[in-house]
Amino acid sequence: MVYAITYLPTHQARPEEIAAWAREQWTIGNSVHWIRDVTFAEDASQVRAHNTPAVMATLRDIIRGTFRLTGWINTASARRAHTTPTAALNLHGIP
């Protein structure tokens, strides 16, 4: 049995629609977690002091978003293609 909280009134909160929303949320969460954990090895990070873990997570998300915005579908291959400073700058349109 699964319980869900929604702002919708009872007559508008159909079980099929709520289930679809829940599945979509898990799909997004799982794909982002996979990229952050496997591609960026976030869970293996030894960074623990102050706000540094949150800052590093934000930087990883910025990198992931930049790859998506510039047309890269596979984050791992995008990382491999941008290992030099010149390649990283070119990604942002800086010659």
C-alpha positions in Angstrom: 0.0 0.0 0.0 1.3 3.5 -0.9 0.1 6.7 0.6 0.5 10.1 -1.2 -0.2 13.6 -0.2 -1.5 16.0 -2.8 -3.1 19.4 -2.9 -5.8 18.1 -5.3 -9.4 17.5 -4.1 -10.5 13.9 -3.9 -12.5 14.0 -7.1 -9.5 15.3 -9.1 -6.8 13.0 -7.6 -7.2 9.8 -9.7 -5.0 6.9 -8.6 -3.6 6.4 -12.1 -2.5 10.0 -12.4 -0.9 10.1 -9.0 0.9 6.8 -9.8 2.2 8.3 -13.0 3.5 11.4 -11.2 5.3 9.2 -8.6 6.9 7.0 -11.3 8.1 10.1 -13.2 9.6 11.6 -10.0 11.5 8.3 -9.3 12.8 8.2 -12.9 14.2 11.7 -12.6 15.8 11.0 -9.2 17.3 7.7 -10.3 18.9 9.1 -13.5 20.4 12.1 -11.7 21.6 9.9 -8.9 23.2 7.5 -11.3 25.1 10.3 -13.1 26.3 11.9 -9.8 27.3 8.6 -8.2 28.7 6.6 -11.1 30.0 9.2 -13.5 31.2 11.7 -10.9 31.9 9.2 -8.1 30.1 11.4 -5.6 29.4 8.7 -3.0 33.2 7.9 -2.9 34.1 11.6 -2.3 36.2 12.2 0.8 35.2 15.9 0.9 33.4 16.4 4.3 34.3 19.8 5.7 31.9 22.7 6.1 29.8 23.5 3.0 32.2 21.8 0.6 30.0 18.7 -0.2 27.1 21.0 -1.2 29.4 23.2 -3.3 30.9 20.2 -5.0 27.4 18.7 -5.7 26.3 22.1 -7.2 29.4 22.2 -9.4 28.6 18.7 -10.6 25.1 19.7 -11.4 26.3 22.7 -13.3 28.7 20.5 -15.4 25.9 18.0 -16.0 23.5 20.8 -17.1 26.2 22.4 -19.3 26.7 19.1 -21.1 22.9 18.8 -21.7 22.5 22.4 -22.9 25.4 21.9 -25.4 23.8 18.8 -26.9 25.6 16.0 -25.0 23.3 13.1 -24.1 25.9 10.9 -22.5 27.6 12.7 -19.5 30.4 10.1 -19.3 31.5 10.6 -22.9 31.1 14.4 -22.5 33.5 14.3 -19.5 36.0 12.2 -21.5 35.8 14.7 -24.4 36.5 17.7 -22.2 39.5 16.7 -20.1 41.7 19.6 -21.2 41.3 23.2 -20.2 41.0 24.2 -23.9 38.2 21.7 -24.6 36.3 22.9 -21.5 36.6 26.5 -22.5 35.5 25.7 -26.1 32.4 24.0 -24.6 31.4 27.5 -23.3 32.2 29.2 -26.5 35.5 30.6 -25.3 38.3 30.2 -27.9 
